[in-house]
Amino acid sequence: MKLRTLLIAHALLFFILSIIAIFTEGTGGGGDSLTHYFISKSAWSSPSYFLDLWGKPFFTLLSSPFAQFGFVGIKLFNTMVGVLSSLVTCLVAKELNKPYYWLILPIAFVSPAFYAYTFSGLTEPLAALLAITAVWLCLKNKIAWGFILASFLPFARTEAQIFLLFFFIFGVINGHFKQLPLLATSYILISIIGLSIHDNIFWVFTSPYDSAGSVYGHGHWYHYLERLKTMIAWPGIVLAGLGVLYFIKKWLMDRTQEWKQEPWLIHGLFFSLLVGHSIVWTLGIYGSAGLERTLITVFPFLWLMILDGILFSKVLVESFYKSAGKWLIAGILICQAIFTWQSPFTKYYWYSMVQADKEYRYFKSEVASFIEEEFPNVTQFVMDKPDMALALNSNFMNPENRLNWSLYHNADQVDSEILWLYDSHYVPVQYGITLSQIESDGLLKELKRFDSPDGWTYIVYQRL
């Protein structure tokens, strides 16, 4: 496939996905998706948010112009980022001399798991684009630009710091010693910029996550492998496994695999994040919630492994039937599509794209309507569920609109006109504040209680 055709195909895909993004209400990724949106939107009026480590400074910088157009703006930003990830991965496959490199496009978008998360305010799609683009620049021998771009990865996804180790190894074994310091570019630049706000030059090394433990608990070590099964279906898992075997065969047995590039820049990046997240979730540290979407960061490398799996299958079949290779590729893609669309998880991904969460719809129609009718002049709320702010047309990151439940034990210092919005998940999990405690403390007066069909409880309070 010619580059022009590849560009046209991706442009058409972007147009289609943009139409879906504009005319649907899905927010993807829950509270984190909305919080990143609110941070990006607030950054222009409160520049300190550009340096918010939880919000990811590089993501905030690039997405903030789009966020000014509302949540649909940040969805269009991530949609563009997701489509570019596919395009650049095709170019990486081409640079690595992989036949049928254009197959990356259907591999990436045959299932909705990847692009469902692009219809969001999440940072993972941008991290994926940065990682694969940095790899492409390195393969094109534009090492300086590749290392500079790679240096910004930790400021798009915190855990992407581990990727810098593999870019460093790539630089060492390929003799790019002069360019190695460029991997620290973003740390130096952002440290200096933030020095006007923070007193410590090393403030960028402060983790926005609690390393001691997680309120979400922990799980088994193969959790993320199970999640991959839901995200790309069984054929994708099998093909990725075959791709790894094909890579090992070419590297260690056939001696035809270039060992100074692909092992570090493709497989190293993918498995470092997969193994790293598996360890963190197993141990229950660094605030890990076991979220599958964190794997989106390394999906471009997964697509390359799946492509290798298809190529390996083609080689095996053609050893028996020379003319069957192309038919096999078509059959594999059809099989992948059928398995994916028959998966019970596909419905979940699709609905997360096209419609708002059920709890958000319930809160907006019942709780928000009650507040707008009974308290039309109240503009400040105590709440910890970001979609509450979206439903109330309030800015979740603006203290003039929203305070959080950490103020509960000093409730007497909060204006009595402010409404306290309790939800049965965020408040007890994040602050350990239960309904029985609120009732026994007698600090707040219940105005109305709402019980959603799915078992969530919302209560509107005011301070006594």
Rosetta blueprint (number, residue, H / E / L):
1 M L
2 K L
3 L H
4 R H
5 T H
6 L H
7 L H
8 I H
9 A H
10 H H
11 A H
12 L H
13 L H
14 F H
15 F H
16 I H
17 L H
18 S H
19 I H
20 I H
21 A H
22 I H
23 F H
24 T L
25 E L
26 G L
27 T L
28 G L
29 G L
30 G H
31 G H
32 D H
33 S H
34 L H
35 T H
36 H H
37 Y H
38 F H
39 I H
40 S H
41 K H
42 S H
43 A L
44 W L
45 S L
46 S L
47 P H
48 S H
49 Y H
50 F H
51 L H
52 D L
53 L L
54 W L
55 G L
56 K L
57 P H
58 F H
59 F H
60 T H
61 L H
62 L H
63 S H
64 S H
65 P H
66 F H
67 A H
68 Q L
69 F L
70 G L
71 F H
72 V H
73 G H
74 I H
75 K H
76 L H
77 F H
78 N H
79 T H
80 M H
81 V H
82 G H
83 V H
84 L H
85 S H
86 S H
87 L H
88 V H
89 T H
90 C H
91 L H
92 V H
93 A H
94 K H
95 E H
96 L L
97 N L
98 K L
99 P L
100 Y L
101 Y H
102 W H
103 L H
104 I H
105 L H
106 P H
107 I H
108 A H
109 F H
110 V L
111 S L
112 P H
113 A H
114 F H
115 Y H
116 A H
117 Y H
118 T H
119 F L
120 S L
121 G L
122 L L
123 T L
124 E H
125 P H
126 L H
127 A H
128 A H
129 L H
130 L H
131 A H
132 I H
133 T H
134 A H
135 V H
136 W H
137 L H
138 C H
139 L H
140 K L
141 N L
142 K L
143 I H
144 A H
145 W H
146 G H
147 F H
148 I H
149 L H
150 A H
151 S H
152 F L
153 L H
154 P H
155 F H
156 A L
157 R L
158 T H
159 E H
160 A H
161 Q H
162 I H
163 F H
164 L H
165 L H
166 F H
167 F H
168 F H
169 I H
170 F H
171 G H
172 V H
173 I H
174 N L
175 G L
176 H L
177 F H
178 K H
179 Q H
180 L H
181 P H
182 L H
183 L H
184 A H
185 T H
186 S H
187 Y H
188 I H
189 L H
190 I H
191 S H
192 I H
193 I H
194 G H
195 L L
196 S L
197 I L
198 H L
199 D L
200 N L
201 I L
202 F L
203 W H
204 V H
205 F H
206 T L
207 S L
208 P L
209 Y L
210 D L
211 S L
212 A L
213 G L
214 S L
215 V L
216 Y L
217 G L
218 H L
219 G L
220 H L
221 W L
222 Y L
223 H H
224 Y H
225 L H
226 E H
227 R H
228 L H
229 K H
230 T H
231 M H
232 I H
233 A H
234 W H
235 P H
236 G H
237 I H
238 V H
239 L H
240 A H
241 G H
242 L H
243 G H
244 V H
245 L H
246 Y H
247 F H
248 I H
249 K H
250 K H
251 W H
252 L H
253 M H
254 D L
255 R L
256 T L
257 Q L
258 E L
259 W L
260 K L
261 Q L
262 E H
263 P H
264 W H
265 L H
266 I H
267 H H
268 G H
269 L H
270 F H
271 F H
272 S H
273 L H
274 L H
275 V H
276 G H
277 H H
278 S H
279 I H
280 V H
281 W H
282 T H
283 L H
284 G L
285 I L
286 Y L
287 G L
288 S L
289 A L
290 G L
291 L L
292 E H
293 R H
294 T H
295 L H
296 I H
297 T H
298 V H
299 F H
300 P H
301 F H
302 L H
303 W H
304 L H
305 M H
306 I H
307 L H
308 D H
309 G H
310 I H
311 L H
312 F H
313 S H
314 K H
315 V H
316 L H
317 V H
318 E H
319 S L
320 F L
321 Y L
322 K H
323 S H
324 A H
325 G H
326 K H
327 W H
328 L H
329 I H
330 A H
331 G H
332 I H
333 L H
334 I H
335 C H
336 Q H
337 A H
338 I H
339 F H
340 T H
341 W H
342 Q H
343 S L
344 P H
345 F H
346 T H
347 K H
348 Y H
349 Y H
350 W H
351 Y H
352 S H
353 M H
354 V H
355 Q L
356 A L
357 D L
358 K H
359 E H
360 Y H
361 R H
362 Y H
363 F H
364 K H
365 S H
366 E H
367 V H
368 A H
369 S H
370 F H
371 I H
372 E H
373 E H
374 E H
375 F L
376 P L
377 N L
378 V L
379 T L
380 Q L
381 F E
382 V E
383 M L
384 D L
385 K L
386 P H
387 D H
388 M H
389 A H
390 L H
391 A H
392 L L
393 N L
394 S L
395 N L
396 F L
397 M L
398 N L
399 P L
400 E L
401 N L
402 R E
403 L E
404 N L
405 W H
406 S H
407 L H
408 Y H
409 H H
410 N H
411 A H
412 D H
413 Q H
414 V L
415 D L
416 S L
417 E L
418 I L
419 L E
420 W E
421 L E
422 Y E
423 D E
424 S L
425 H L
426 Y H
427 V H
428 P H
429 V H
430 Q H
431 Y H
432 G L
433 I L
434 T L
435 L H
436 S H
437 Q H
438 I H
439 E H
440 S H
441 D H
442 G L
443 L L
444 L E
445 K E
446 E E
447 L E
448 K E
449 R E
450 F E
451 D E
452 S L
453 P L
454 D L
455 G L
456 W L
457 T E
458 Y E
459 I E
460 V E
461 Y E
462 Q E
463 R E
464 L L
